[in-house]
Amino acid sequence: MNDNLSNDMLVGAKAIADFTGFGTRTVYHLAATGSLPTFKVGDLVCARKTKLIDFIEALEARAA
């Protein structure tokens, strides 16, 4: 895995929760409903930091 990809990758709901500030259960719920830009690798929920930042910025823009 190249450095850019490994630096952009979050593996596991806890890592995603720590990055976003959401609770772990919220991450699982949003991932299951397709509301959070995540993907599965086996049983693990994974996400790219850049996609999560875009997602949060879109939420902020809609709220403004």
Backbone atoms as SQL, in Angstrom:
CREATE TABLE atoms (id INTEGER PRIMARY KEY, chain TEXT, resi INTEGER, resn TEXT, atom TEXT, x REAL, y REAL, z REAL);
INSERT INTO atoms VALUES
  (1, 'A', 1, 'MET', 'N', 0.862, -1.170, 0.000),
  (2, 'A', 1, 'MET', 'CA', 0.000, 0.000, 0.000),
  (3, 'A', 1, 'MET', 'C', 0.906, 1.229, 0.000),
  (4, 'A', 2, 'ASN', 'N', 0.656, 2.176, -0.887),
  (5, 'A', 2, 'ASN', 'CA', 1.524, 3.345, -0.910),
  (6, 'A', 2, 'ASN', 'C', 1.228, 4.265, 0.268),
  (7, 'A', 3, 'ASP', 'N', 2.165, 5.176, 0.549),
  (8, 'A', 3, 'ASP', 'CA', 2.048, 6.035, 1.729),
  (9, 'A', 3, 'ASP', 'C', 0.821, 6.930, 1.693),
  (10, 'A', 4, 'ASN', 'N', 0.485, 7.477, 0.518),
  (11, 'A', 4, 'ASN', 'CA', -0.682, 8.354, 0.433),
  (12, 'A', 4, 'ASN', 'C', -1.957, 7.617, 0.799),
  (13, 'A', 5, 'LEU', 'N', -2.103, 6.409, 0.309),
  (14, 'A', 5, 'LEU', 'CA', -3.299, 5.625, 0.598),
  (15, 'A', 5, 'LEU', 'C', -3.347, 5.229, 2.063),
  (16, 'A', 6, 'SER', 'N', -2.233, 4.768, 2.607),
  (17, 'A', 6, 'SER', 'CA', -2.236, 4.345, 4.011),
  (18, 'A', 6, 'SER', 'C', -2.456, 5.523, 4.946),
  (19, 'A', 7, 'ASN', 'N', -1.995, 6.707, 4.580),
  (20, 'A', 7, 'ASN', 'CA', -2.231, 7.893, 5.407),
  (21, 'A', 7, 'ASN', 'C', -3.675, 8.371, 5.324),
  (22, 'A', 8, 'ASP', 'N', -4.365, 8.034, 4.248),
  (23, 'A', 8, 'ASP', 'CA', -5.740, 8.488, 4.032),
  (24, 'A', 8, 'ASP', 'C', -6.769, 7.485, 4.555),
  (25, 'A', 9, 'MET', 'N', -6.329, 6.305, 4.940),
  (26, 'A', 9, 'MET', 'CA', -7.229, 5.213, 5.275),
  (27, 'A', 9, 'MET', 'C', -7.502, 5.114, 6.768),
  (28, 'A', 10, 'LEU', 'N', -8.768, 4.907, 7.118),
  (29, 'A', 10, 'LEU', 'CA', -9.165, 4.597, 8.490),
  (30, 'A', 10, 'LEU', 'C', -9.786, 3.210, 8.477),
  (31, 'A', 11, 'VAL', 'N', -9.318, 2.349, 9.357),
  (32, 'A', 11, 'VAL', 'CA', -9.801, 0.971, 9.410),
  (33, 'A', 11, 'VAL', 'C', -10.435, 0.727, 10.768),
  (34, 'A', 12, 'GLY', 'N', -11.720, 0.387, 10.742),
  (35, 'A', 12, 'GLY', 'CA', -12.462, 0.106, 11.960),
  (36, 'A', 12, 'GLY', 'C', -13.336, 1.276, 12.376),
  (37, 'A', 13, 'ALA', 'N', -14.469, 0.935, 12.968),
  (38, 'A', 13, 'ALA', 'CA', -15.423, 1.961, 13.393),
  (39, 'A', 13, 'ALA', 'C', -14.826, 2.880, 14.450),
  (40, 'A', 14, 'LYS', 'N', -13.981, 2.352, 15.325),
  (41, 'A', 14, 'LYS', 'CA', -13.373, 3.182, 16.363),
  (42, 'A', 14, 'LYS', 'C', -12.460, 4.233, 15.749),
  (43, 'A', 15, 'ALA', 'N', -11.669, 3.857, 14.752),
  (44, 'A', 15, 'ALA', 'CA', -10.786, 4.817, 14.086),
  (45, 'A', 15, 'ALA', 'C', -11.601, 5.912, 13.399),
  (46, 'A', 16, 'ILE', 'N', -12.700, 5.520, 12.768),
  (47, 'A', 16, 'ILE', 'CA', -13.575, 6.497, 12.109),
  (48, 'A', 16, 'ILE', 'C', -14.227, 7.396, 13.153),
  (49, 'A', 17, 'ALA', 'N', -14.680, 6.812, 14.253),
  (50, 'A', 17, 'ALA', 'CA', -15.296, 7.588, 15.333),
  (51, 'A', 17, 'ALA', 'C', -14.297, 8.571, 15.931),
  (52, 'A', 18, 'ASP', 'N', -13.076, 8.132, 16.170),
  (53, 'A', 18, 'ASP', 'CA', -12.051, 9.019, 16.720),
  (54, 'A', 18, 'ASP', 'C', -11.760, 10.175, 15.771),
  (55, 'A', 19, 'PHE', 'N', -11.734, 9.904, 14.477),
  (56, 'A', 19, 'PHE', 'CA', -11.435, 10.932, 13.484),
  (57, 'A', 19, 'PHE', 'C', -12.565, 11.949, 13.353),
  (58, 'A', 20, 'THR', 'N', -13.808, 11.469, 13.347),
  (59, 'A', 20, 'THR', 'CA', -14.955, 12.355, 13.111),
  (60, 'A', 20, 'THR', 'C', -15.523, 12.979, 14.378),
  (61, 'A', 21, 'GLY', 'N', -15.292, 12.330, 15.506),
  (62, 'A', 21, 'GLY', 'CA', -15.921, 12.786, 16.744),
  (63, 'A', 21, 'GLY', 'C', -17.290, 12.170, 16.963),
  (64, 'A', 22, 'PHE', 'N', -17.737, 11.327, 16.039),
  (65, 'A', 22, 'PHE', 'CA', -18.991, 10.605, 16.205),
  (66, 'A', 22, 'PHE', 'C', -18.762, 9.442, 17.158),
  (67, 'A', 23, 'GLY', 'N', -19.819, 8.948, 17.760),
  (68, 'A', 23, 'GLY', 'CA', -19.711, 7.739, 18.563),
  (69, 'A', 23, 'GLY', 'C', -19.565, 6.516, 17.669),
  (70, 'A', 24, 'THR', 'N', -19.020, 5.460, 18.225),
  (71, 'A', 24, 'THR', 'CA', -18.830, 4.230, 17.460),
  (72, 'A', 24, 'THR', 'C', -20.155, 3.674, 16.960),
  (73, 'A', 25, 'ARG', 'N', -21.175, 3.692, 17.815),
  (74, 'A', 25, 'ARG', 'CA', -22.494, 3.198, 17.392),
  (75, 'A', 25, 'ARG', 'C', -23.060, 4.054, 16.265),
  (76, 'A', 26, 'THR', 'N', -22.824, 5.359, 16.323),
  (77, 'A', 26, 'THR', 'CA', -23.282, 6.255, 15.260),
  (78, 'A', 26, 'THR', 'C', -22.587, 5.919, 13.951),
  (79, 'A', 27, 'VAL', 'N', -21.301, 5.648, 14.013),
  (80, 'A', 27, 'VAL', 'CA', -20.563, 5.254, 12.807),
  (81, 'A', 27, 'VAL', 'C', -21.171, 3.992, 12.211),
  (82, 'A', 28, 'TYR', 'N', -21.421, 2.981, 13.041),
  (83, 'A', 28, 'TYR', 'CA', -22.029, 1.747, 12.533),
  (84, 'A', 28, 'TYR', 'C', -23.400, 2.026, 11.918),
  (85, 'A', 29, 'HIS', 'N', -24.196, 2.848, 12.571),
  (86, 'A', 29, 'HIS', 'CA', -25.538, 3.155, 12.063),
  (87, 'A', 29, 'HIS', 'C', -25.460, 3.904, 10.731),
  (88, 'A', 30, 'LEU', 'N', -24.652, 4.964, 10.678),
  (89, 'A', 30, 'LEU', 'CA', -24.547, 5.748, 9.446),
  (90, 'A', 30, 'LEU', 'C', -23.962, 4.918, 8.305),
  (91, 'A', 31, 'ALA', 'N', -23.032, 4.043, 8.621),
  (92, 'A', 31, 'ALA', 'CA', -22.455, 3.167, 7.595),
  (93, 'A', 31, 'ALA', 'C', -23.502, 2.180, 7.082),
  (94, 'A', 32, 'ALA', 'N', -24.282, 1.621, 7.986),
  (95, 'A', 32, 'ALA', 'CA', -25.300, 0.635, 7.600),
  (96, 'A', 32, 'ALA', 'C', -26.398, 1.249, 6.750),
  (97, 'A', 33, 'THR', 'N', -26.720, 2.515, 6.994),
  (98, 'A', 33, 'THR', 'CA', -27.774, 3.178, 6.228),
  (99, 'A', 33, 'THR', 'C', -27.250, 3.845, 4.963),
  (100, 'A', 34, 'GLY', 'N', -25.935, 3.794, 4.754),
  (101, 'A', 34, 'GLY', 'CA', -25.352, 4.404, 3.563),
  (102, 'A', 34, 'GLY', 'C', -25.190, 5.901, 3.670),
  (103, 'A', 35, 'SER', 'N', -25.361, 6.456, 4.856),
  (104, 'A', 35, 'SER', 'CA', -25.251, 7.897, 5.045),
  (105, 'A', 35, 'SER', 'C', -23.811, 8.369, 5.185),
  (106, 'A', 36, 'LEU', 'N', -22.924, 7.488, 5.571),
  (107, 'A', 36, 'LEU', 'CA', -21.520, 7.823, 5.777),
  (108, 'A', 36, 'LEU', 'C', -20.706, 7.168, 4.662),
  (109, 'A', 37, 'PRO', 'N', -19.761, 7.900, 4.057),
  (110, 'A', 37, 'PRO', 'CA', -18.986, 7.324, 2.950),
  (111, 'A', 37, 'PRO', 'C', -17.973, 6.294, 3.454),
  (112, 'A', 38, 'THR', 'N', -18.444, 5.082, 3.628),
  (113, 'A', 38, 'THR', 'CA', -17.597, 3.994, 4.122),
  (114, 'A', 38, 'THR', 'C', -17.683, 2.814, 3.174),
  (115, 'A', 39, 'PHE', 'N', -16.819, 1.845, 3.401),
  (116, 'A', 39, 'PHE', 'CA', -16.870, 0.588, 2.670),
  (117, 'A', 39, 'PHE', 'C', -16.397, -0.510, 3.604),
  (118, 'A', 40, 'LYS', 'N', -16.720, -1.726, 3.262),
  (119, 'A', 40, 'LYS', 'CA', -16.374, -2.865, 4.110),
  (120, 'A', 40, 'LYS', 'C', -15.215, -3.645, 3.492),
  (121, 'A', 41, 'VAL', 'N', -14.322, -4.084, 4.356),
  (122, 'A', 41, 'VAL', 'CA', -13.287, -5.047, 3.998),
  (123, 'A', 41, 'VAL', 'C', -13.486, -6.200, 4.968),
  (124, 'A', 42, 'GLY', 'N', -14.111, -7.241, 4.490),
  (125, 'A', 42, 'GLY', 'CA', -14.525, -8.315, 5.384),
  (126, 'A', 42, 'GLY', 'C', -15.570, -7.774, 6.344),
  (127, 'A', 43, 'ASP', 'N', -15.317, -7.902, 7.623),
  (128, 'A', 43, 'ASP', 'CA', -16.236, -7.377, 8.638),
  (129, 'A', 43, 'ASP', 'C', -15.878, -5.971, 9.090),
  (130, 'A', 44, 'LEU', 'N', -14.762, -5.429, 8.594),
  (131, 'A', 44, 'LEU', 'CA', -14.300, -4.117, 9.042),
  (132, 'A', 44, 'LEU', 'C', -14.951, -2.989, 8.253),
  (133, 'A', 45, 'VAL', 'N', -15.359, -1.955, 8.953),
  (134, 'A', 45, 'VAL', 'CA', -15.835, -0.731, 8.317),
  (135, 'A', 45, 'VAL', 'C', -14.607, 0.138, 8.081),
  (136, 'A', 46, 'CYS', 'N', -14.449, 0.615, 6.856),
  (137, 'A', 46, 'CYS', 'CA', -13.292, 1.428, 6.496),
  (138, 'A', 46, 'CYS', 'C', -13.758, 2.711, 5.821),
  (139, 'A', 47, 'ALA', 'N', -12.900, 3.717, 5.849),
  (140, 'A', 47, 'ALA', 'CA', -13.217, 4.977, 5.188),
  (141, 'A', 47, 'ALA', 'C', -11.926, 5.704, 4.853),
  (142, 'A', 48, 'ARG', 'N', -12.037, 6.587, 3.887),
  (143, 'A', 48, 'ARG', 'CA', -10.918, 7.472, 3.563),
  (144, 'A', 48, 'ARG', 'C', -11.141, 8.794, 4.301),
  (145, 'A', 49, 'LYS', 'N', -10.089, 9.314, 4.885),
  (146, 'A', 49, 'LYS', 'CA', -10.186, 10.584, 5.603),
  (147, 'A', 49, 'LYS', 'C', -10.692, 11.689, 4.682),
  (148, 'A', 50, 'THR', 'N', -10.200, 11.723, 3.446),
  (149, 'A', 50, 'THR', 'CA', -10.607, 12.776, 2.518),
  (150, 'A', 50, 'THR', 'C', -12.103, 12.721, 2.225),
  (151, 'A', 51, 'LYS', 'N', -12.661, 11.525, 2.098),
  (152, 'A', 51, 'LYS', 'CA', -14.103, 11.388, 1.851),
  (153, 'A', 51, 'LYS', 'C', -14.910, 11.825, 3.068),
  (154, 'A', 52, 'LEU', 'N', -14.416, 11.504, 4.266),
  (155, 'A', 52, 'LEU', 'CA', -15.116, 11.921, 5.485),
  (156, 'A', 52, 'LEU', 'C', -15.083, 13.433, 5.642),
  (157, 'A', 53, 'ILE', 'N', -13.949, 14.050, 5.322),
  (158, 'A', 53, 'ILE', 'CA', -13.853, 15.510, 5.390),
  (159, 'A', 53, 'ILE', 'C', -14.841, 16.135, 4.413),
  (160, 'A', 54, 'ASP', 'N', -14.909, 15.618, 3.186),
  (161, 'A', 54, 'ASP', 'CA', -15.879, 16.120, 2.199),
  (162, 'A', 54, 'ASP', 'C', -17.306, 15.972, 2.717),
  (163, 'A', 55, 'PHE', 'N', -17.613, 14.840, 3.340),
  (164, 'A', 55, 'PHE', 'CA', -18.936, 14.574, 3.895),
  (165, 'A', 55, 'PHE', 'C', -19.285, 15.593, 4.979),
  (166, 'A', 56, 'ILE', 'N', -18.365, 15.841, 5.889),
  (167, 'A', 56, 'ILE', 'CA', -18.608, 16.788, 6.986),
  (168, 'A', 56, 'ILE', 'C', -18.736, 18.206, 6.451),
  (169, 'A', 57, 'GLU', 'N', -17.905, 18.579, 5.480),
  (170, 'A', 57, 'GLU', 'CA', -18.015, 19.912, 4.882),
  (171, 'A', 57, 'GLU', 'C', -19.352, 20.095, 4.179),
  (172, 'A', 58, 'ALA', 'N', -19.870, 19.057, 3.545),
  (173, 'A', 58, 'ALA', 'CA', -21.186, 19.138, 2.901),
  (174, 'A', 58, 'ALA', 'C', -22.283, 19.325, 3.940),
  (175, 'A', 59, 'LEU', 'N', -22.168, 18.644, 5.079),
  (176, 'A', 59, 'LEU', 'CA', -23.137, 18.840, 6.164),
  (177, 'A', 59, 'LEU', 'C', -23.100, 20.277, 6.673),
  (178, 'A', 60, 'GLU', 'N', -21.899, 20.806, 6.821),
  (179, 'A', 60, 'GLU', 'CA', -21.748, 22.190, 7.284),
  (180, 'A', 60, 'GLU', 'C', -22.353, 23.167, 6.287),
  (181, 'A', 61, 'ALA', 'N', -22.143, 22.928, 5.004),
  (182, 'A', 61, 'ALA', 'CA', -22.672, 23.820, 3.971),
  (183, 'A', 61, 'ALA', 'C', -24.195, 23.804, 3.960),
  (184, 'A', 62, 'ARG', 'N', -24.786, 22.623, 4.156),
  (185, 'A', 62, 'ARG', 'CA', -26.252, 22.537, 4.191),
  (186, 'A', 62, 'ARG', 'C', -26.825, 23.222, 5.417),
  (187, 'A', 63, 'ALA', 'N', -26.078, 23.216, 6.513),
  (188, 'A', 63, 'ALA', 'CA', -26.563, 23.811, 7.760),
  (189, 'A', 63, 'ALA', 'C', -26.438, 25.330, 7.747),
  (190, 'A', 64, 'ALA', 'N', -25.594, 25.849, 6.879),
  (191, 'A', 64, 'ALA', 'CA', -25.352, 27.301, 6.849),
  (192, 'A', 64, 'ALA', 'C', -26.462, 28.055, 6.161);
